Amino acid sequence: MQASVKRPAIFLDRDGTLNLEVDYLRRPEDVSLIPGAPEAVARLNARNIPVIVVSNQSGIGRGLFGWEDYWSVMKKIDELLADAGARIDDAYACPFFENGQGDYRYDNHPDRKPNPGMILSAAKKHHIDLERSWMIGDKESDLKAGRNAGCRTALVLTGYGKDVNPELANIVADDLGQAVEKIIANGYL
């Protein structure tokens, strides 16, 4: 039996990269996709490149909202993307952090970015070649998680991106659309 061929993927941070930054986004009515993001995701979908969201969700760990709220926001994102003919192939979220409440209190959880746990789990599930994959985000922790997983990284200047050292990324882009354009134009995918 032949082993399945691994393929590259795009790992995306959610808040500030795919959708506008809203502190502790928990309500579907507060979701707004960043202009150009749906088209960028659709462009990746057309190339059969898996698009996987990996997101720290300390709001769950803080008790500010629950998993039902998180999934209702993701459903809204899915609907908005579908309107543009785009889709997310999978989504991972980490509620654990050092100041979490109850079971969510966990110092340096392997899934919490900058640790690569969510990316590594997704890579195993979806047969992803991490060396050919990209992590795109607006925070230093996104870039470090990508590097820690063996991916290339792209910093977007949306969300908190303008506050991040651009030297931490392989490429810097104004937004997700430009990041995908640069990745494709340079033959990385």
Backbone as a chain_set.jsonl record, in Angstrom:
{"seq": "MQASVKRPAIFLDRDGTLNLEVDYLRRPEDVSLIPGAPEAVARLNARNIPVIVVSNQSGIGRGLFGWEDYWSVMKKIDELLADAGARIDDAYACPFFENGQGDYRYDNHPDRKPNPGMILSAAKKHHIDLERSWMIGDKESDLKAGRNAGCRTALVLTGYGKDVNPELANIVADDLGQAVEKIIANGYL", "coords": {"N": [[0.843, -1.184, 0.0], [0.604, 2.164, -0.909], [1.935, 5.031, 0.664], [0.131, 7.984, 1.551], [0.535, 10.995, -0.275], [2.103, 13.809, 0.984], [0.98, 17.177, 1.321], [1.25, 20.76, 0.841], [0.001, 23.302, 3.105], [-2.006, 26.095, 4.165], [-1.859, 27.708, 7.13], [-3.862, 29.625, 9.179], [-4.077, 32.338, 11.4], [-6.919, 33.484, 13.212], [-8.449, 35.865, 14.372], [-7.869, 39.17, 13.509], [-6.418, 38.455, 11.325], [-7.886, 36.832, 9.469], [-10.472, 37.747, 10.056], [-11.72, 40.951, 11.186], [-10.114, 42.389, 14.012], [-11.55, 41.901, 17.123], [-11.895, 42.39, 20.46], [-11.957, 39.493, 22.306], [-13.819, 38.038, 20.631], [-17.035, 36.918, 20.399], [-19.61, 36.933, 19.521], [-21.652, 36.264, 16.752], [-22.724, 38.376, 15.248], [-20.802, 40.311, 15.439], [-18.815, 39.7, 13.694], [-16.673, 40.515, 11.082], [-15.231, 40.056, 8.041], [-11.884, 40.581, 6.95], [-11.292, 42.834, 4.338], [-10.833, 41.377, 1.162], [-9.997, 38.953, 2.191], [-11.851, 36.715, 1.897], [-11.645, 36.212, -0.884], [-8.951, 35.584, -1.093], [-8.833, 33.189, 0.361], [-10.535, 31.652, -1.23], [-8.983, 31.537, -3.524], [-6.875, 29.917, -2.676], [-8.352, 27.606, -2.114], [-9.116, 26.932, -4.722], [-6.745, 25.97, -5.709], [-6.524, 23.639, -4.411], [-5.319, 23.732, -1.919], [-5.131, 23.087, 1.427], [-6.789, 25.041, 3.885], [-6.379, 26.045, 7.054], [-7.494, 27.009, 10.156], [-5.873, 28.179, 13.027], [-6.083, 29.024, 16.285], [-5.545, 30.895, 19.217], [-7.636, 30.971, 21.993], [-8.194, 32.538, 24.471], [-10.326, 33.752, 25.701], [-12.252, 31.802, 26.156], [-10.905, 30.27, 28.044], [-10.754, 32.169, 30.054], [-13.322, 32.295, 30.87], [-15.048, 34.059, 29.692], [-16.622, 33.531, 27.518], [-18.139, 30.653, 25.941], [-17.604, 27.368, 24.402], [-19.765, 27.004, 22.655], [-20.311, 29.625, 21.855], [-17.898, 30.215, 20.54], [-18.051, 28.378, 18.375], [-20.344, 29.326, 17.125], [-19.459, 31.762, 16.148], [-17.493, 30.822, 14.382], [-19.181, 29.501, 12.593], [-20.505, 31.687, 11.457], [-18.33, 32.935, 10.19], [-17.741, 30.908, 8.347], [-20.097, 31.046, 6.803], [-19.901, 33.645, 5.697], [-17.557, 33.355, 4.213], [-18.411, 31.37, 2.429], [-20.207, 32.791, 0.885], [-18.505, 34.013, -0.856], [-17.58, 31.915, -2.264], [-15.698, 30.435, -0.892], [-13.878, 28.415, 1.55], [-13.048, 27.161, 4.803], [-10.943, 24.54, 5.676], [-10.485, 23.228, 8.074], [-10.533, 23.816, 11.621], [-8.823, 24.823, 14.524], [-8.647, 25.432, 17.994], [-7.269, 26.891, 20.912], [-7.934, 27.041, 24.253], [-6.433, 27.104, 26.518], [-4.293, 28.589, 28.944], [-1.847, 30.314, 30.982], [-3.219, 31.806, 32.946], [-5.727, 30.778, 32.967], [-9.079, 29.68, 33.841], [-10.016, 27.154, 36.133], [-10.013, 23.993, 34.627], [-8.828, 25.037, 32.412], [-6.569, 26.353, 33.129], [-3.288, 26.355, 32.479], [0.032, 26.27, 32.242], [2.038, 27.129, 29.577], [0.874, 25.435, 27.552], [0.987, 22.821, 25.12], [-0.499, 23.289, 22.792], [-0.987, 25.99, 22.723], [-0.247, 28.814, 20.946], [2.869, 30.449, 21.145], [3.595, 27.773, 20.797], [3.662, 24.787, 18.786], [1.542, 22.94, 18.72], [-1.225, 22.845, 17.732], [-0.842, 23.139, 14.983], [0.797, 20.946, 14.423], [-0.947, 18.84, 15.068], [-2.947, 19.238, 13.14], [-1.43, 18.862, 10.844], [-0.801, 16.162, 10.987], [-3.371, 14.981, 10.869], [-4.291, 15.869, 8.348], [-2.351, 15.133, 6.53], [-0.082, 16.852, 5.956], [2.639, 18.576, 4.523], [4.861, 20.129, 6.285], [7.183, 21.646, 5.802], [6.716, 22.795, 3.366], [4.615, 24.384, 3.864], [2.732, 27.239, 5.117], [2.405, 29.589, 7.781], [0.222, 32.105, 8.523], [-0.174, 35.165, 10.08], [-0.948, 37.775, 12.523], [0.463, 38.263, 14.802], [3.339, 37.941, 16.939], [3.384, 35.48, 18.238], [2.009, 33.868, 16.439], [3.774, 33.71, 14.277], [5.993, 32.536, 15.502], [4.876, 30.084, 16.252], [4.445, 28.945, 13.75], [7.106, 28.776, 12.801], [8.158, 27.097, 14.788], [6.843, 24.784, 14.128], [8.004, 24.168, 11.764], [7.255, 25.509, 9.488], [7.094, 28.02, 6.872], [6.681, 31.576, 7.299], [4.275, 34.234, 7.281], [3.736, 37.585, 7.903], [0.961, 39.572, 8.506], [-0.174, 42.904, 8.226], [-2.514, 43.67, 9.332], [-4.887, 43.694, 12.091], [-2.944, 43.185, 14.905], [-0.558, 43.355, 13.603], [1.136, 45.509, 12.829], [2.62, 46.047, 15.042], [4.526, 44.122, 15.287], [7.777, 42.718, 14.934], [9.012, 42.818, 11.76], [11.101, 41.263, 10.825], [10.83, 38.752, 11.805], [9.359, 37.267, 10.092], [9.053, 35.39, 6.996], [7.879, 36.622, 4.829], [6.256, 39.814, 4.499], [3.104, 41.322, 4.506], [0.438, 43.501, 3.51], [-2.118, 42.539, 4.056], [-4.198, 39.571, 4.278], [-4.929, 38.872, 1.653], [-2.836, 40.009, 0.092], [-0.701, 38.585, 1.181], [-1.242, 35.929, 0.367], [-1.116, 36.333, -2.382], [1.642, 37.013, -2.688], [2.836, 34.636, -1.799], [1.946, 32.751, -3.686], [2.783, 33.984, -6.118], [5.52, 33.888, -5.868], [6.034, 31.278, -6.234], [5.812, 29.467, -4.119], [3.778, 27.714, -3.538]], "CA": [[0.0, 0.0, 0.0], [1.413, 3.374, -1.025], [1.614, 6.078, 1.632], [-0.447, 9.163, 0.908], [1.483, 12.075, -0.534], [1.855, 14.99, 1.804], [0.79, 18.393, 0.542], [1.377, 21.972, 1.65], [-1.23, 23.926, 3.595], [-1.925, 27.431, 4.748], [-2.409, 27.826, 8.473], [-4.248, 31.012, 9.408], [-4.647, 32.862, 12.625], [-8.273, 33.946, 12.904], [-8.738, 37.261, 14.71], [-6.834, 40.097, 13.061], [-5.828, 37.935, 10.082], [-9.013, 36.467, 8.608], [-11.544, 38.684, 10.396], [-11.282, 42.132, 11.928], [-9.835, 42.163, 15.435], [-12.544, 42.304, 18.116], [-11.458, 41.77, 21.712], [-12.753, 38.358, 22.765], [-14.922, 37.866, 19.688], [-17.913, 35.856, 20.89], [-20.952, 37.072, 18.943], [-21.609, 36.216, 15.291], [-23.032, 39.686, 14.665], [-19.605, 41.156, 15.491], [-17.836, 39.189, 12.728], [-16.459, 41.171, 9.789], [-14.012, 39.561, 7.414], [-10.98, 41.597, 6.422], [-11.467, 42.926, 2.883], [-9.922, 40.562, 0.356], [-9.737, 37.646, 2.809], [-12.6, 35.613, 1.271], [-11.087, 35.936, -2.198], [-7.662, 34.912, -0.887], [-9.125, 31.807, 0.762], [-11.072, 30.983, -2.427], [-7.85, 31.296, -4.425], [-6.195, 28.725, -2.151], [-9.265, 26.474, -2.334], [-9.065, 26.578, -6.149], [-5.488, 25.257, -5.914], [-6.593, 22.469, -3.529], [-4.434, 23.937, -0.77], [-5.926, 23.152, 2.655], [-6.756, 26.27, 4.678], [-6.666, 25.565, 8.407], [-7.419, 28.067, 11.171], [-5.302, 27.822, 14.332], [-6.378, 30.242, 17.027], [-5.607, 30.925, 20.675], [-8.93, 31.496, 22.431], [-8.128, 32.683, 25.927], [-11.643, 34.154, 26.206], [-12.886, 30.594, 26.688], [-10.176, 29.958, 29.268], [-11.061, 33.192, 31.063], [-14.724, 32.201, 31.244], [-15.799, 35.167, 29.092], [-17.587, 32.895, 26.631], [-17.949, 29.204, 25.892], [-17.382, 26.727, 23.103], [-20.918, 27.265, 21.787], [-20.087, 30.954, 21.272], [-16.796, 30.093, 19.58], [-18.515, 27.69, 17.169], [-21.307, 30.179, 16.414], [-18.626, 32.717, 15.403], [-16.907, 30.087, 13.252], [-20.253, 29.267, 11.626], [-20.701, 32.95, 10.746], [-17.175, 33.071, 9.294], [-17.966, 29.945, 7.257], [-21.162, 31.582, 5.938], [-19.373, 34.79, 4.948], [-16.628, 32.822, 3.219], [-19.182, 30.643, 1.413], [-20.778, 33.805, -0.017], [-17.46, 34.318, -1.839], [-17.121, 30.658, -2.844], [-14.497, 30.018, -0.15], [-14.137, 27.58, 2.716], [-11.981, 26.737, 5.71], [-10.957, 23.076, 5.695], [-10.519, 22.763, 9.458], [-10.241, 24.876, 12.59], [-8.34, 24.4, 15.837], [-8.627, 26.536, 18.956], [-6.672, 26.545, 22.205], [-8.405, 27.896, 25.333], [-5.548, 26.952, 27.674], [-3.211, 29.543, 29.172], [-1.357, 30.306, 32.363], [-4.186, 32.409, 33.863], [-7.055, 30.234, 32.69], [-9.885, 29.268, 34.983], [-10.282, 25.723, 36.277], [-9.265, 23.073, 33.78], [-8.135, 25.78, 31.35], [-5.307, 26.899, 33.642], [-2.219, 25.47, 32.034], [1.194, 27.06, 31.852], [2.78, 26.671, 28.399], [0.188, 24.301, 26.919], [1.613, 22.543, 23.822], [-1.306, 23.81, 21.692], [-1.087, 27.448, 22.749], [0.812, 29.501, 20.204], [3.769, 30.103, 20.057], [3.866, 26.34, 20.653], [3.126, 24.352, 17.496], [0.662, 21.781, 18.86], [-2.384, 22.825, 16.825], [-0.333, 22.943, 13.62], [1.265, 19.561, 14.328], [-2.135, 17.981, 15.039], [-3.574, 19.395, 11.825], [-0.546, 18.26, 9.839], [-0.966, 14.706, 11.064], [-4.726, 14.639, 10.411], [-4.52, 16.212, 6.939], [-1.195, 14.718, 5.723], [0.502, 18.12, 5.518], [4.09, 18.752, 4.452], [5.071, 21.39, 7.0], [8.261, 22.433, 5.197], [6.158, 23.503, 2.209], [3.426, 25.084, 4.343], [2.859, 28.608, 5.636], [1.569, 30.108, 8.862], [-0.025, 33.525, 8.291], [-0.785, 35.766, 11.259], [-0.69, 39.177, 12.857], [1.141, 38.345, 16.097], [4.609, 37.233, 17.066], [3.115, 34.09, 18.618], [1.63, 33.141, 15.219], [4.996, 33.471, 13.509], [6.81, 31.569, 16.239], [4.231, 28.765, 16.154], [4.757, 28.447, 12.413], [8.523, 28.384, 12.762], [8.334, 25.938, 15.674], [6.301, 23.616, 13.431], [8.775, 23.936, 10.554], [6.621, 26.199, 8.357], [7.45, 29.399, 6.553], [5.723, 32.453, 7.96], [3.909, 35.515, 6.683], [3.149, 38.561, 8.821], [0.028, 40.523, 7.917], [-0.162, 44.159, 8.982], [-3.844, 43.89, 9.889], [-4.909, 43.321, 13.505], [-1.793, 43.694, 15.676], [0.631, 43.131, 12.79], [2.051, 46.665, 12.745], [3.421, 46.068, 16.27], [5.395, 42.941, 15.284], [9.034, 42.854, 14.22], [8.864, 42.158, 10.461], [12.208, 40.344, 10.572], [10.452, 37.422, 12.274], [8.589, 36.597, 9.04], [9.652, 35.212, 5.672], [7.328, 37.715, 4.032], [5.358, 40.75, 5.17], [2.062, 41.739, 3.576], [-0.555, 44.408, 4.084], [-3.283, 41.784, 4.506], [-4.207, 38.166, 3.857], [-4.941, 38.812, 0.189], [-1.498, 40.259, -0.424], [0.16, 37.474, 1.615], [-1.487, 34.795, -0.536], [-0.576, 36.732, -3.69], [3.103, 36.891, -2.645], [3.202, 33.218, -1.676], [1.702, 32.103, -4.977], [3.598, 34.615, -7.154], [6.911, 33.473, -5.709], [6.135, 29.847, -6.5], [5.934, 28.679, -2.889], [2.732, 26.693, -3.484]], "C": [[0.884, 1.242, 0.0], [0.969, 4.412, 0.002], [1.054, 7.287, 0.897], [0.612, 10.263, 0.799], [1.11, 13.268, 0.327], [1.798, 16.22, 0.912], [0.964, 19.612, 1.436], [0.003, 22.484, 2.073], [-0.938, 25.365, 3.987], [-2.611, 27.365, 6.1], [-2.665, 29.306, 8.715], [-4.593, 31.249, 10.859], [-6.035, 33.382, 12.258], [-8.414, 35.458, 13.119], [-7.572, 38.179, 14.341], [-6.149, 39.668, 11.78], [-6.916, 37.624, 9.06], [-10.175, 37.446, 8.804], [-10.973, 39.855, 11.184], [-11.125, 41.789, 13.4], [-10.963, 42.749, 16.282], [-12.102, 41.619, 19.403], [-12.454, 40.702, 22.148], [-14.018, 38.188, 21.918], [-15.764, 36.665, 20.101], [-19.303, 35.886, 20.291], [-20.871, 37.093, 17.42], [-21.867, 37.576, 14.642], [-21.852, 40.653, 14.696], [-18.53, 40.73, 14.487], [-17.848, 40.035, 11.462], [-15.163, 40.624, 9.223], [-13.189, 40.733, 6.902], [-11.156, 41.644, 4.904], [-10.384, 42.146, 2.13], [-9.664, 39.182, 0.92], [-10.55, 36.524, 2.156], [-12.032, 35.22, -0.092], [-9.746, 35.214, -2.092], [-7.87, 33.444, -0.523], [-9.655, 31.025, -0.447], [-9.952, 30.653, -3.411], [-7.063, 30.054, -3.979], [-7.044, 27.486, -2.36], [-9.187, 25.995, -3.775], [-7.801, 25.798, -6.495], [-5.429, 23.978, -5.078], [-5.572, 22.532, -2.395], [-5.317, 23.988, 0.479], [-5.698, 24.472, 3.396], [-7.26, 25.9, 6.067], [-6.454, 26.705, 9.391], [-6.843, 27.475, 12.456], [-5.337, 29.083, 15.188], [-6.302, 30.029, 18.536], [-6.94, 31.564, 21.051], [-8.966, 31.594, 23.954], [-9.451, 33.168, 26.511], [-12.422, 32.977, 26.763], [-12.236, 30.251, 28.023], [-10.436, 30.932, 30.398], [-12.502, 33.109, 31.559], [-15.574, 33.327, 30.669], [-16.85, 34.679, 28.106], [-17.247, 31.418, 26.544], [-17.732, 28.688, 24.481], [-18.541, 26.967, 22.146], [-20.773, 28.631, 21.105], [-18.985, 30.909, 20.216], [-17.304, 29.483, 18.276], [-19.562, 28.509, 16.423], [-20.569, 31.264, 15.625], [-18.003, 32.034, 14.193], [-17.955, 29.796, 12.181], [-20.5, 30.529, 10.802], [-19.555, 33.197, 9.766], [-17.345, 32.144, 8.096], [-19.02, 30.462, 6.277], [-20.651, 32.732, 5.084], [-18.38, 34.341, 3.88], [-17.382, 32.127, 2.082], [-19.821, 31.607, 0.412], [-19.792, 34.178, -1.119], [-16.923, 33.043, -2.499], [-15.882, 30.107, -2.172], [-14.89, 29.152, 1.04], [-12.847, 27.385, 3.531], [-12.074, 25.218, 5.789], [-10.998, 22.493, 7.102], [-10.177, 23.942, 10.358], [-9.854, 24.257, 13.923], [-8.312, 25.627, 16.733], [-8.055, 26.036, 20.275], [-7.158, 27.521, 23.275], [-7.457, 27.943, 26.533], [-4.522, 28.075, 27.745], [-2.943, 29.646, 30.664], [-2.344, 30.898, 33.369], [-5.611, 31.915, 33.62], [-7.766, 29.819, 33.96], [-10.073, 27.753, 34.968], [-9.38, 24.872, 35.402], [-8.488, 23.786, 32.672], [-6.856, 26.46, 31.837], [-4.2, 25.91, 33.307], [-1.081, 26.338, 31.542], [1.898, 26.398, 30.667], [2.176, 25.416, 27.758], [0.784, 24.072, 25.528], [0.812, 23.053, 22.624], [-1.334, 25.339, 21.637], [0.083, 28.064, 21.99], [1.556, 30.427, 21.168], [4.149, 28.618, 19.947], [3.138, 25.823, 19.406], [2.072, 23.255, 17.555], [-0.516, 21.724, 17.911], [-1.946, 22.546, 15.392], [0.105, 21.488, 13.438], [0.094, 18.583, 14.276], [-2.813, 18.029, 13.674], [-2.735, 18.723, 10.74], [-0.694, 16.741, 9.828], [-2.318, 14.284, 10.482], [-4.887, 14.8, 8.904], [-3.346, 15.864, 6.018], [-0.493, 15.937, 5.096], [2.026, 18.049, 5.557], [4.399, 20.12, 5.059], [6.162, 22.256, 6.38], [7.786, 23.231, 3.989], [4.95, 24.35, 2.585], [3.772, 26.446, 4.921], [1.917, 28.831, 6.804], [1.449, 31.599, 8.617], [-0.728, 34.086, 9.519], [-0.345, 37.186, 11.498], [0.026, 39.36, 14.193], [2.439, 37.547, 16.068], [4.375, 35.766, 17.403], [2.691, 33.252, 17.415], [2.88, 32.746, 14.44], [5.875, 32.428, 14.191], [6.202, 30.173, 16.19], [4.529, 28.143, 14.796], [6.187, 27.963, 12.315], [8.766, 27.138, 13.601], [7.797, 24.654, 15.049], [7.078, 23.287, 12.165], [8.199, 24.58, 9.308], [7.345, 27.506, 8.052], [6.366, 30.282, 7.153], [5.501, 33.743, 7.181], [3.237, 36.371, 7.75], [2.21, 39.447, 8.029], [-0.05, 41.739, 8.835], [-1.552, 44.581, 9.434], [-3.795, 43.487, 11.362], [-3.775, 43.987, 14.252], [-0.491, 43.658, 14.887], [1.624, 44.274, 12.733], [2.967, 46.763, 13.965], [4.442, 44.938, 16.337], [6.646, 43.222, 14.462], [8.943, 42.102, 12.889], [9.972, 41.158, 10.145], [11.908, 38.919, 11.04], [9.765, 36.601, 11.181], [9.399, 36.424, 7.769], [9.156, 36.275, 4.706], [6.419, 38.563, 4.906], [4.374, 41.246, 4.129], [1.078, 42.664, 4.286], [-1.732, 43.656, 4.687], [-3.203, 40.357, 3.967], [-4.175, 38.041, 2.341], [-3.565, 39.008, -0.402], [-0.538, 39.141, -0.015], [0.002, 36.281, 0.678], [-0.936, 35.109, -1.918], [0.938, 36.553, -3.723], [3.539, 35.425, -2.583], [3.046, 32.51, -3.011], [2.64, 32.661, -6.061], [5.057, 34.182, -7.082], [7.096, 31.961, -5.834], [6.252, 28.966, -5.269], [4.873, 27.576, -2.794], [2.472, 26.158, -4.868]], "O": [[1.802, 1.358, 0.811], [-0.226, 4.643, 0.187], [1.448, 7.58, -0.232], [1.461, 10.425, 1.676], [-0.05, 13.678, 0.386], [2.475, 16.297, -0.113], [0.84, 19.509, 2.656], [-1.017, 22.141, 1.475], [0.212, 25.781, 4.12], [-3.787, 27.015, 6.204], [-1.79, 30.141, 8.485], [-5.312, 30.464, 11.477], [-6.287, 33.688, 11.093], [-8.487, 36.227, 12.161], [-6.444, 37.992, 14.798], [-5.377, 40.435, 11.205], [-6.867, 38.097, 7.925], [-10.779, 37.91, 7.838], [-9.893, 39.767, 11.769], [-11.893, 41.006, 13.96], [-11.289, 43.932, 16.176], [-11.951, 40.398, 19.434], [-13.64, 40.976, 22.332], [-15.136, 38.196, 22.435], [-15.273, 35.537, 20.149], [-20.097, 34.974, 20.519], [-20.096, 37.865, 16.857], [-21.289, 37.887, 13.601], [-21.894, 41.701, 14.052], [-17.456, 41.331, 14.435], [-18.895, 40.244, 10.848], [-14.114, 40.719, 9.859], [-13.734, 41.75, 6.475], [-11.169, 40.599, 4.254], [-9.194, 42.249, 2.428], [-9.161, 38.314, 0.207], [-9.99, 35.463, 1.881], [-11.948, 34.035, -0.417], [-9.441, 34.338, -2.901], [-7.174, 32.565, -1.031], [-9.272, 29.875, -0.663], [-9.977, 29.606, -4.057], [-6.64, 29.247, -4.807], [-6.53, 26.433, -2.737], [-9.192, 24.791, -4.03], [-7.786, 25.045, -7.469], [-4.397, 23.309, -5.043], [-5.033, 21.51, -1.97], [-6.177, 24.863, 0.576], [-4.57, 24.95, 3.515], [-8.41, 25.496, 6.239], [-5.375, 27.294, 9.454], [-7.268, 26.414, 12.912], [-4.702, 30.086, 14.86], [-6.913, 29.105, 19.073], [-7.323, 32.588, 20.484], [-9.668, 30.84, 24.629], [-9.678, 33.01, 27.71], [-13.169, 33.126, 27.73], [-12.921, 29.977, 29.008], [-10.351, 30.565, 31.57], [-12.869, 33.759, 32.538], [-16.705, 33.532, 31.11], [-17.859, 35.35, 27.888], [-16.196, 30.983, 27.015], [-17.682, 29.446, 23.512], [-18.324, 27.117, 20.943], [-21.077, 28.773, 19.921], [-19.117, 31.49, 19.139], [-17.025, 30.003, 17.195], [-19.663, 28.399, 15.201], [-21.014, 31.644, 14.542], [-17.985, 32.6, 13.1], [-17.65, 29.839, 10.989], [-20.683, 30.452, 9.587], [-19.787, 33.621, 8.634], [-17.118, 32.551, 6.956], [-18.858, 30.333, 5.063], [-20.932, 32.793, 3.887], [-18.364, 34.882, 2.774], [-17.03, 32.281, 0.913], [-19.96, 31.281, -0.767], [-20.199, 34.612, -2.196], [-15.922, 33.09, -3.214], [-15.098, 29.393, -2.797], [-16.039, 29.141, 1.481], [-11.734, 27.439, 3.007], [-13.164, 24.67, 5.951], [-11.492, 21.383, 7.3], [-9.605, 24.936, 9.911], [-10.471, 23.298, 14.387], [-7.992, 26.727, 16.284], [-8.318, 24.91, 20.699], [-6.832, 28.707, 23.217], [-7.657, 28.732, 27.455], [-3.95, 28.466, 26.728], [-3.701, 29.139, 31.491], [-2.31, 30.525, 34.541], [-6.578, 32.562, 34.021], [-7.151, 29.631, 35.01], [-10.265, 27.151, 33.911], [-8.157, 25.003, 35.425], [-7.593, 23.199, 32.064], [-6.14, 27.075, 31.046], [-4.185, 24.779, 33.792], [-1.212, 27.053, 30.549], [2.305, 25.24, 30.751], [2.888, 24.457, 27.461], [1.061, 25.041, 24.82], [1.376, 23.233, 21.545], [-1.673, 25.914, 20.602], [1.246, 27.864, 22.341], [0.91, 31.131, 21.944], [4.948, 28.253, 19.085], [2.106, 26.373, 19.021], [1.737, 22.686, 16.516], [-0.792, 20.671, 17.335], [-2.608, 21.799, 14.672], [-0.188, 20.873, 12.412], [0.134, 17.607, 13.528], [-3.201, 17.0, 13.123], [-3.273, 18.093, 9.829], [-0.709, 16.121, 8.765], [-2.394, 13.339, 9.697], [-5.534, 13.98, 8.252], [-3.342, 16.257, 4.851], [-0.337, 16.029, 3.878], [2.617, 17.529, 6.504], [4.215, 21.148, 4.407], [6.072, 23.483, 6.429], [8.397, 24.239, 3.633], [4.33, 24.967, 1.719], [4.933, 26.763, 5.177], [0.79, 28.335, 6.823], [2.461, 32.293, 8.514], [-1.752, 33.556, 9.952], [0.503, 37.73, 10.791], [0.179, 40.486, 14.665], [2.606, 36.614, 15.283], [5.092, 34.897, 16.906], [2.976, 32.056, 17.367], [3.025, 31.604, 14.003], [6.43, 31.546, 13.535], [6.93, 29.184, 16.097], [4.831, 26.953, 14.704], [6.453, 26.873, 11.807], [9.488, 26.232, 13.186], [8.241, 23.56, 15.397], [6.845, 22.245, 11.551], [8.599, 24.246, 8.193], [8.105, 28.022, 8.871], [5.275, 29.812, 7.477], [6.4, 34.264, 6.522], [2.293, 35.938, 8.411], [2.595, 40.011, 7.006], [0.002, 41.616, 10.059], [-1.75, 45.715, 9.869], [-2.772, 42.99, 11.832], [-3.65, 45.212, 14.239], [0.575, 43.908, 15.449], [2.826, 44.044, 12.603], [3.971, 47.475, 13.934], [5.15, 44.805, 17.335], [6.584, 43.881, 13.424], [8.81, 40.878, 12.884], [9.797, 40.294, 9.285], [12.643, 37.987, 10.712], [9.604, 35.389, 11.32], [10.313, 37.2, 7.49], [9.912, 36.769, 3.869], [5.885, 38.098, 5.914], [4.757, 41.557, 3.001], [0.914, 42.608, 5.505], [-2.285, 44.073, 5.705], [-2.246, 39.994, 3.282], [-3.466, 37.191, 1.804], [-3.16, 38.266, -1.297], [0.351, 38.784, -0.788], [0.991, 35.69, 0.245], [-0.348, 34.238, -2.56], [1.47, 35.999, -4.685], [4.501, 35.029, -3.241], [3.924, 31.751, -3.42], [3.222, 31.897, -6.831], [5.746, 34.116, -8.1], [8.177, 31.433, -5.572], [6.737, 27.838, -5.358], [5.05, 26.611, -2.05], [1.622, 25.285, -5.042]]}, "num_chains": 1, "name": "protein.A"}
